[in-house]
Amino acid sequence: MKYPEAGMQAAATVSAYMLKVARPLFWHIGVPNDGPLRGASTFVMQFEARYIAVTADHVIAQYLDARAADDRTICQIGECQAWPDGTLIARSAKLDIATFEIDPANLPEMGAVPFDCRKGWPPPEVNDGDPLTLAGYLDTRRNKIRRGHYEHEAWGAHGIADAVSPREIVTVYDPQTTFAANDSVAKPPLGFNTSGCSGGPVVVLKLVNGLMRCFPAGFIYKGPGGKAEGEFATFDRIHIRKLHFIQPDGTIGESDSGWLPT
């Protein structure tokens, strides 16, 4: 598909921004040789009183399991050591959201650019057909460069909100209609393994007073797992948890009824 030049330039600008917002969140055994490398993605939200890192709750569960199995396990965000267990603010297994506090002094070492949410929270509503940009780090593409230093290949895409419900957004990945957020990386095929992208940020683009602006909208919590078969053989669904459940203090607001439609 041929895209207008102006649209491609705008998409490239958003892509560059997203690669600064999305950060690799990963863990390993620090001694003697860093051990196996596991991880996911995260991003930071800046509120008036604190900086909050957000990821999927199942990511934190996996990290805590690793810590319980071996207390030498070290967690990093970028090149900065992190302690999600010690700075945990809130978890929701039902919504698959976890938040923990970040010291803003560590942002440069993390290489993180936070979403500034101080004057614009909650985010605007996402509607069917709204343009989205997604980013995350692939678990299968993490490599050790030297002790304590790693490279992580980012995956990203521009698409649209194909289905929106009170608590999630679904976008369809189709290599024929979705273009990559990084032209230097080939488009993955259908059924590609997005493991590691959980917790990766998603922004929605909205026209405000004649200007196109992007707003944090959610994060990836479920995507293709390396298979494309049956009814999903021609497209991949990527599930995005909405961010409006997160409160400015990092706590998670859930339905009083205990039930929400998907």
Disulfide bonds with the S-S distance in Angstrom:
none
